[in-house]
Amino acid sequence: METFIIVFYLSILILMSIYGINRYYTIYLFRKHRHDKITPLSEFKKLPRVTIQLPVFNEKYVVERLIDYVVKIRYPRELLEIQVLDDSTDETCEIAKKKCKEKKNEGYNIKYIHREDRTGFKAGALENGMNLTKGEFIAVFDADFLPPADFLERTIHFFTDSRIGMIQARWDHVNRRYSLLTECQSILLDGHFMIEHTARNRSGRFFNFNGTAGIWRKETIIDAGGWQHDTLTEDLDLSYRAQLKGWNFIYMPDLTVPAELPIEMTAFKSQQFRWAKGSIQTFLKLKGMILKADIPFRVKLEAFFHIGANYMYALMVLLTVLMPVIMVIRFERGYKHLALLDVPIFVCATLSVFMFYFYTEYIVIKETLSVQNRSTTKPLVFLPFVVAIGIGLCINNSKAVIEAVIHKQSPFNRTPKYNVSDGGNNSVSERVKHLFDNVYRTRKLDWVTIIEFILAIYMSYAVYFTFKHELFLSLPLIVLFQVGFFYTSMLSIMQTPLAVFSRHK
């Protein structure tokens, strides 16, 4: 039995190491292609019609800010249409309708479109809006995004190349420094947007539209089969279908669109659940098409690494359960076996995560200068927490993976935003006020949080065991697991009573 457990444990580590090696390769691709310049083929002599779609669902705190920013985008008014696609069921409807009327009176071509039936959720709203517009190109911004005034000026002329189907801008964050949670989220997203997107796009591999802060050729959406709502990541699904059809995408890391990060652990976990489940749904839906597609093997391989990555969370759960057991077994067999077994795995799996995100922040701070008031050493402080939070999410995201595999349907749960930023008063009292003075917060604990807390206790025993038997080489990794599960569970537990109290306040 001990031999079987060790072999099973090693198999998990080897699979995770393969993904770790892919992270190193992604950094290599980024370094190789980061200075590649992409310029428009030419410029439109006559500018095309553009529609900006703003999908909204119960966003009373940010919808006015969104509209105020969008109308500042520079483009001939006679060629620009703005659609507020509002599926809301609360006072957001009246707020958005009033704001649209105000801007229409100022001369903007803005239309308020409300659906009583939320069929298809966000994908359904986008499809409905597309059927009501004559725009040749369609830009999309979620409710918490703040697009720059030059967004269309910097993107539209790339479409003079008839093969270009979509252009994606890089996300930035208005509340990066709000809390430890938002700092860690920003680093995680920086890795995706700065390193992964650039490496994939510039090296000729597939990458994806991120649901917002991008602009599509309408013909591309139609040719790829339109917005479909059989996955929770309609953006990822459409992106791959379009690229498999032969359309080319462009990523612009130097064009940033700020947005608001979730300030609550429960909202963050809900967002991660949706992304994880949707990506596996997309993997299951498109894997056959990718395998049969007439594209290079390297493109197929990276596609599977990309959309299948969330399977790693299920392996992380198994690793968590086995780690203390393996520690006891290996201690009884001799301390030297521990070092010989862990060092190569640590370099491939764990160290690759630290290297990937440290390099990410080095690039973001040193080269793009988009993050102000941060030293080059500050990411070192947050990196252990970034890794720990990634570990702590494994139960939440494994649930998402399992639901996708067994084809369990679930609604599109949007991530609530509250119009917070680094520029305001972010004192403890102000943060508590943000938690109390909103109506979109999670009101109950779920079993995921309970399991996270149990695993935190379980890993605490492992920490005790390492101290007792002086297995100090294993201690840093064990502590990361302990901290990750304590942080995700305790923050969820602490915030939920606040939500219940605020409901009855």
Secondary structure, DSSP 8 states (H G I E B T S, - for coil): -HHHHHHHHHHHHHHHHHHHHHHHHHHHHHHHHTT-----SS--SS---EEEEEEESS-TTTHHHHHHHHTTS-S-GGGEEEEEEE--SSTHHHHHHHHHHHHHHTT--EEEEE-SS-TTHHHHHHHHHHTT---SEEEE--TT----TTHHHHHGGGGGSTTEEEEEEEEEETTTTS-HHHHHHHHHHHIIIIIIHHHHHHTT------SSSEEEEHHHHHHTT----SSS-HHHHHHHHHHHTT-EEEEEEEEEEEE----SHHHHHHHHHHHHHHHHHHHHHHHHHHHHSSS-HHHHHHHHHHHTTTHHHHHHHHHHHHHHHHHHHHHHH-HHHHHHHHHHHIIIIIHHHHHHHHHHHHHIIIII--S-S--TTHHHHHHHHHHHHHHHTHHHHHHHHHHHHTT--------------TTS--SHHHHHHHHHS-S-S--S--HHHHHHHHHHHHHHHHHHHHHHTT-TTTHHHHHHHHHHHHHHHHHHHHHHHHHHHHHT-
